[in-house]
Amino acid sequence: MSVLAIAHRAGNSLAGLHAANALGVDVIECDVQEHRGRLEVRHLKSAGPLPFLWDRWELASASAPRLGLAELLDADQHGATFMLDLKGRRASTAQAVAALLHERGHDRPLLVCGRHWPLVDAVAALPFAQRVLSAGNPRELARLRERVPSAGEVHGVSVHRSLLDGAVVTELSRHVEVVMTWPVNDIAALDHVLGLGVTGIISDEEHVLTEVLRRQA
């Protein structure tokens, strides 16, 4: 199969959505969080009572407008395939996502991923949603390798690049359709993971995604 070009966090802003659609990527990833009963698409985390959102070296005002999942879906005019990365561990997040998709009559295929798999399982019960199980550290990868052979109906896995070697990719590929990895933000990293047999490239960089699309041709 062709290797998928997946635009990392592109769905977290309308500008990112439009740029990814213009580029022609296969999948647009967004981070879904529930905040005060509303589904927001952002990777930035809240800081409790403090008036800002944060992620590593990035800060933003907590009062700045936040893009909602409903707004993101409404803004897409290209029939994009989204990958919803469910953040946190609250069951209410998955319930709210499933309810929103049902209420809006969304029935286009989408991917649902996350590192807390019960949330993924809950949304993937929808007939058009495909399950992608994520692993970001060695313990999660060990659990993933135990689960995937017996899980059934797992479309793909998403594993941090630092955890992969050829043996792991070959093992996982026996049980799922797509083995994705992140971050792949330069051509050397792209060549390396493609050599391992990875079939889904999650990248923040336009030039890497462009190269993946070029190699599909």
The 8 nearest C-alpha neighbors of each residue, nearest first, counted from 0:
[[1, 2, 198, 3, 176, 177, 215, 199],
 [2, 0, 215, 3, 198, 214, 199, 216],
 [1, 3, 198, 199, 0, 4, 215, 200],
 [4, 2, 199, 25, 200, 5, 198, 1],
 [3, 5, 25, 200, 24, 208, 211, 199],
 [6, 4, 26, 201, 200, 27, 25, 7],
 [7, 5, 27, 9, 202, 28, 201, 203],
 [6, 8, 203, 202, 28, 9, 201, 5],
 [9, 7, 29, 28, 10, 11, 6, 30],
 [10, 8, 15, 16, 7, 11, 6, 27],
 [9, 11, 29, 16, 8, 12, 28, 15],
 [10, 12, 40, 41, 29, 8, 9, 30],
 [13, 11, 15, 14, 10, 16, 9, 66],
 [12, 14, 16, 15, 17, 10, 71, 11],
 [13, 15, 17, 12, 16, 18, 9, 10],
 [16, 14, 9, 18, 12, 13, 17, 10],
 [17, 15, 13, 10, 19, 9, 14, 18],
 [16, 18, 20, 14, 19, 15, 21, 13],
 [17, 19, 21, 15, 20, 16, 14, 22],
 [20, 18, 22, 16, 21, 17, 24, 15],
 [19, 21, 23, 17, 22, 18, 16, 24],
 [20, 22, 18, 19, 23, 17, 24, 16],
 [23, 21, 19, 20, 24, 18, 209, 205],
 [22, 24, 20, 21, 19, 25, 212, 209],
 [25, 23, 4, 26, 22, 19, 5, 20],
 [24, 26, 4, 3, 5, 23, 80, 27],
 [27, 25, 5, 80, 81, 24, 6, 28],
 [28, 26, 81, 6, 5, 9, 82, 10],
 [29, 27, 82, 8, 7, 10, 81, 6],
 [30, 28, 10, 8, 11, 83, 84, 40],
 [29, 31, 84, 40, 41, 42, 83, 85],
 [32, 30, 40, 85, 39, 84, 86, 83],
 [33, 31, 39, 86, 38, 40, 34, 85],
 [32, 34, 38, 37, 92, 39, 36, 35],
 [35, 33, 37, 36, 38, 32, 39, 45],
 [36, 34, 37, 33, 38, 39, 32, 92],
 [35, 37, 34, 33, 38, 95, 92, 91],
 [38, 36, 34, 33, 35, 39, 67, 32],
 [39, 37, 33, 67, 68, 32, 34, 31],
 [40, 38, 67, 32, 68, 31, 66, 33],
 [39, 41, 31, 11, 30, 67, 68, 66],
 [42, 40, 11, 30, 43, 39, 31, 32],
 [41, 43, 30, 44, 40, 54, 11, 8],
 [44, 42, 53, 54, 41, 52, 45, 57],
 [45, 43, 53, 52, 54, 42, 46, 41],
 [44, 46, 52, 47, 53, 51, 43, 61],
 [47, 45, 49, 52, 48, 51, 44, 53],
 [46, 48, 49, 45, 50, 51, 52, 44],
 [49, 47, 46, 50, 45, 51, 61, 52],
 [48, 50, 46, 47, 51, 45, 61, 52],
 [51, 49, 61, 60, 48, 52, 62, 46],
 [50, 52, 61, 60, 59, 49, 46, 53],
 [53, 51, 45, 59, 44, 61, 43, 58],
 [54, 52, 58, 43, 44, 57, 59, 51],
 [53, 55, 43, 57, 56, 44, 58, 52],
 [54, 56, 57, 53, 58, 43, 44, 52],
 [57, 55, 54, 58, 53, 59, 43, 52],
 [58, 56, 54, 53, 55, 59, 43, 52],
 [57, 59, 53, 52, 51, 54, 56, 60],
 [60, 58, 52, 51, 61, 53, 57, 63],
 [59, 61, 51, 62, 63, 52, 50, 58],
 [60, 62, 51, 50, 52, 63, 59, 45],
 [61, 63, 60, 64, 50, 51, 65, 59],
 [62, 64, 60, 61, 65, 59, 51, 52],
 [65, 63, 62, 66, 61, 60, 67, 39],
 [66, 64, 67, 63, 39, 40, 41, 62],
 [65, 67, 39, 40, 70, 64, 12, 68],
 [68, 66, 39, 70, 69, 38, 40, 71],
 [67, 69, 71, 70, 39, 38, 40, 72],
 [68, 70, 72, 67, 71, 73, 99, 38],
 [71, 69, 73, 67, 68, 72, 74, 66],
 [72, 70, 68, 74, 73, 69, 67, 75],
 [71, 73, 69, 74, 70, 75, 68, 76],
 [74, 72, 70, 71, 75, 69, 76, 68],
 [75, 73, 71, 72, 70, 76, 13, 16],
 [76, 74, 72, 73, 77, 71, 78, 79],
 [75, 77, 78, 74, 79, 73, 72, 20],
 [78, 76, 79, 75, 20, 80, 74, 17],
 [77, 79, 76, 75, 80, 107, 81, 20],
 [80, 78, 77, 81, 75, 26, 27, 20],
 [79, 81, 26, 109, 27, 108, 78, 82],
 [82, 80, 27, 109, 26, 28, 79, 83],
 [81, 83, 110, 28, 111, 27, 109, 84],
 [84, 82, 111, 29, 85, 112, 28, 30],
 [83, 85, 30, 112, 113, 31, 29, 111],
 [86, 84, 31, 113, 83, 30, 112, 32],
 [87, 85, 32, 31, 84, 30, 113, 88],
 [88, 86, 89, 85, 32, 115, 92, 114],
 [87, 89, 115, 90, 86, 118, 92, 117],
 [90, 88, 91, 92, 87, 93, 118, 86],
 [89, 91, 92, 93, 118, 88, 94, 117],
 [90, 92, 94, 89, 93, 95, 33, 96],
 [93, 91, 95, 90, 94, 33, 89, 96],
 [92, 94, 96, 118, 95, 91, 90, 122],
 [95, 93, 91, 97, 92, 96, 98, 90],
 [94, 96, 98, 92, 93, 97, 91, 99],
 [97, 95, 93, 99, 98, 94, 92, 100],
 [96, 98, 94, 100, 95, 99, 122, 101],
 [99, 97, 95, 101, 96, 100, 102, 94],
 [100, 98, 102, 96, 101, 97, 95, 103],
 [99, 101, 105, 97, 103, 98, 102, 104],
 [102, 100, 98, 104, 99, 103, 97, 105],
 [101, 103, 99, 104, 100, 98, 105, 97],
 [104, 102, 100, 105, 101, 99, 69, 98],
 [103, 105, 101, 102, 106, 100, 99, 107],
 [106, 104, 100, 103, 107, 101, 102, 99],
 [105, 107, 127, 104, 108, 100, 101, 126],
 [108, 106, 105, 127, 109, 80, 78, 128],
 [109, 107, 127, 128, 106, 80, 110, 129],
 [110, 108, 128, 81, 80, 82, 129, 107],
 [109, 111, 82, 129, 128, 130, 81, 83],
 [112, 110, 83, 130, 82, 131, 119, 129],
 [111, 113, 131, 84, 132, 119, 83, 130],
 [114, 112, 85, 84, 133, 115, 132, 116],
 [113, 115, 133, 116, 134, 132, 112, 135],
 [116, 114, 113, 117, 88, 118, 119, 87],
 [115, 117, 119, 118, 114, 120, 113, 132],
 [118, 116, 120, 119, 115, 121, 90, 88],
 [119, 117, 121, 93, 116, 120, 115, 90],
 [118, 120, 116, 117, 121, 122, 112, 111],
 [119, 121, 117, 123, 118, 122, 116, 124],
 [120, 122, 118, 119, 123, 124, 93, 117],
 [121, 123, 124, 119, 97, 120, 93, 125],
 [122, 124, 128, 120, 125, 121, 130, 129],
 [123, 125, 122, 121, 126, 120, 128, 127],
 [126, 124, 123, 128, 127, 122, 97, 121],
 [125, 127, 128, 124, 123, 129, 106, 108],
 [126, 128, 108, 125, 106, 107, 109, 129],
 [129, 127, 123, 109, 125, 110, 126, 108],
 [130, 128, 110, 123, 154, 111, 109, 131],
 [129, 131, 153, 111, 154, 123, 110, 112],
 [132, 130, 112, 155, 156, 111, 154, 153],
 [133, 131, 156, 112, 113, 157, 116, 130],
 [134, 132, 157, 114, 113, 156, 158, 112],
 [135, 133, 158, 139, 140, 114, 136, 157],
 [134, 136, 159, 158, 139, 133, 137, 140],
 [135, 137, 139, 138, 134, 140, 162, 159],
 [138, 136, 140, 139, 141, 162, 135, 134],
 [139, 137, 141, 140, 136, 142, 134, 135],
 [138, 140, 134, 142, 141, 136, 137, 143],
 [139, 141, 143, 137, 134, 142, 138, 144],
 [140, 142, 138, 144, 143, 139, 137, 145],
 [143, 141, 139, 145, 140, 144, 146, 138],
 [144, 142, 140, 146, 145, 141, 147, 139],
 [143, 145, 141, 142, 146, 147, 140, 171],
 [146, 144, 142, 143, 147, 141, 148, 149],
 [145, 147, 143, 144, 150, 149, 148, 142],
 [146, 148, 150, 149, 144, 143, 145, 174],
 [149, 147, 146, 174, 150, 145, 151, 144],
 [148, 150, 147, 146, 151, 145, 174, 152],
 [151, 149, 147, 146, 148, 153, 152, 145],
 [150, 152, 153, 149, 147, 148, 174, 154],
 [151, 153, 154, 150, 130, 129, 175, 155],
 [154, 152, 130, 151, 155, 175, 131, 150],
 [155, 153, 130, 175, 176, 129, 131, 152],
 [156, 154, 177, 131, 175, 176, 153, 178],
 [155, 157, 132, 131, 178, 133, 179, 158],
 [156, 158, 179, 133, 180, 132, 178, 134],
 [159, 157, 134, 180, 133, 135, 160, 179],
 [158, 160, 135, 181, 180, 161, 162, 134],
 [159, 161, 162, 181, 180, 163, 158, 182],
 [160, 162, 159, 163, 158, 164, 136, 181],
 [163, 161, 160, 159, 137, 158, 164, 136],
 [164, 162, 160, 161, 167, 168, 165, 159],
 [163, 165, 167, 166, 195, 168, 162, 192],
 [164, 166, 195, 168, 167, 169, 163, 196],
 [167, 165, 169, 168, 164, 170, 163, 195],
 [166, 168, 170, 169, 164, 165, 163, 171],
 [169, 167, 165, 171, 170, 166, 172, 164],
 [168, 170, 172, 166, 167, 171, 165, 173],
 [171, 169, 167, 168, 172, 173, 166, 174],
 [170, 172, 168, 173, 169, 174, 167, 175],
 [173, 171, 169, 175, 174, 170, 168, 178],
 [174, 172, 171, 170, 175, 169, 176, 148],
 [173, 175, 172, 171, 148, 147, 176, 170],
 [176, 174, 155, 172, 154, 177, 173, 153],
 [175, 177, 154, 155, 172, 178, 174, 153],
 [176, 178, 155, 198, 175, 179, 199, 156],
 [177, 179, 156, 198, 197, 155, 199, 157],
 [180, 178, 199, 157, 200, 198, 156, 197],
 [179, 181, 158, 157, 160, 159, 200, 201],
 [182, 180, 201, 159, 183, 160, 202, 200],
 [181, 183, 202, 184, 201, 160, 180, 159],
 [182, 184, 202, 181, 188, 189, 185, 201],
 [183, 185, 202, 204, 182, 203, 207, 188],
 [186, 184, 188, 187, 183, 207, 189, 204],
 [185, 187, 189, 188, 190, 207, 184, 183],
 [188, 186, 190, 189, 185, 191, 184, 183],
 [187, 189, 191, 186, 185, 190, 183, 192],
 [190, 188, 186, 187, 191, 192, 183, 193],
 [189, 191, 187, 193, 188, 192, 194, 186],
 [190, 192, 188, 194, 189, 193, 187, 195],
 [193, 191, 195, 194, 189, 190, 197, 188],
 [192, 194, 196, 190, 197, 195, 191, 189],
 [193, 195, 191, 192, 196, 190, 197, 165],
 [194, 196, 165, 192, 193, 197, 164, 168],
 [197, 195, 193, 194, 168, 198, 192, 165],
 [196, 198, 193, 178, 192, 195, 199, 179],
 [199, 197, 2, 178, 177, 179, 3, 196],
 [198, 200, 179, 3, 2, 178, 197, 177],
 [201, 199, 4, 5, 180, 179, 3, 202],
 [202, 200, 5, 181, 7, 180, 6, 182],
 [201, 203, 183, 7, 204, 184, 6, 182],
 [204, 202, 7, 6, 184, 205, 201, 8],
 [205, 203, 207, 202, 206, 184, 208, 185],
 [204, 206, 208, 207, 209, 203, 202, 22],
 [205, 207, 209, 208, 204, 210, 185, 186],
 [208, 206, 210, 209, 205, 204, 185, 186],
 [209, 207, 211, 205, 210, 206, 4, 212],
 [208, 210, 206, 212, 207, 211, 205, 213],
 [209, 211, 213, 207, 208, 212, 206, 214],
 [212, 210, 208, 214, 213, 209, 4, 207],
 [211, 213, 215, 209, 210, 214, 208, 4],
 [214, 212, 210, 215, 211, 216, 209, 208],
 [213, 215, 211, 216, 212, 210, 2, 1],
 [216, 214, 212, 213, 1, 211, 2, 3],
 [215, 214, 213, 212, 1, 211, 210, 2]]
